[in-house]
Amino acid sequence: MLTLDDLRAMILVLPETVETSAFGNPCFKVGDKAICFWNVGHDCPVFKVSFDERDLLIEAEPETFFTTPHHRPSPLVLARPQTVDPEWARVTVERTWRRLARRAMVKRYDAGRGEGEESA
């Protein structure tokens, strides 16, 4: 089970992320770019993924992933909180953050975690 509080905790540990609101829905951003939403009407998270990934997820796991006529034109996938894997959510959120955050920030984040360092 993935809750809004779980999602919030996953996202807000990433540098320069904030929680805002978009059309009455909790929205998480880095800078002015949205990473993820919580759709209040469907009571579920909405993740940014490519169209191809979205279609693959819906085909492979229709009990977890879906879209709506409103979301279909955008590279977004909705996930049922009862069945979505929290680790998949965490990885997807971080991948989206990496794509949207400033490169220098991602490098600092990785350096602080010991990633990207070469062995001597």
N, C-alpha and C positions, 0 to 999 in steps of 0.2 A: 504494500500500500504506500503510495506516495501522496503526501499532503502538501498543501500550500506552504506550511512551515518547513517541511523537508526541502522543498524546492528553494525557498528563500535562503535557507542555510547553505545549500550547495552553491548558490550564485553569489551571495553577498560576501563570501570569503575570497572571491576573485577581486584583484585590485581594480579600484575606480568603478565599481558597480554600485548601482543605486536602484531602489525600488520607487517606481512612480505609478501613475494610473493612466490608462488609456481607455477611453469610452467606458469608464466605470470598472475596468478590469485591472487587477494588479499586473504591472509590467516591470520587467527588470532590464536595465540598460547599462551599457558601458559607453561613456560619452553620451552622444545623442542617439545611439543605435540600440534598438531593442534586441535583447538576447532571447527572451522567452516571455510568455504571457501565462496568466491563469484565467481561463474563460469561465466567468462566473455563471453564465447561463447553462453551460454543460458541466460545471464544477470539475474542470480538468485542465491539465497543462497543455499548452500549445507550443511546440518546438519548431525552430527554424531548421529545415533540412532541404536538400535539393528536391526537385520534382521527382527525379528518378528514385531517390531514397524513400521519399514519401510513398510512392506507388508500390515499391518493393515491400516496405513495412506493412502496408495495408493488406497486400496480397498474402504475405507470409504469416502475419499475426492479426487477423481481423477482429479477434476478441480483445485486442489491446489498442490497435491503432485505427483511426478513422479520419474522415474529413467531412466537411459540410459544404453545401452550395456556396456559402459566404467565404469559406477558407480555400476552396478548390482553386481559384485563380492565383493563389499565392503559394510560395514554397514553404508550406507549413503543414504539420501533422498534429492532430489532437491525440492524446493518449488517455485511456481509462486508468484512473489512479489506482484502482483495485488490482490491476494486472500488469501495469508497466514495471519493468525492472528498474529499481532505483539506481543501480550502477549504470545502466544504459542511459538513464536521464542525466546522471552526473557527467558521464563522458561526453554526451551530446551537448550539454550546457557548456562545458569547458572548451570543446571543439568550436562551438559558435563564438564564445568569448574570444578565443585566439584569432578567429577570422576577423572579428570586428574591432578588437582593441588595437591601440597604437603598437607598432612593432617594437619600439623601445620598451614599452611597458611589459610586453610578453617576454622579451629578453631578460629584463630585471626579475620578473616572476620566476622564470626558469633558472636563472642564476641563484636565486634565493633558495630554490628547492634542490640545487645541485644537478639540474638537468643541463645537457648541452656541454658539459665540461669534458675535456679529453683527459684520459689517463696519462700520467707522466711516465 
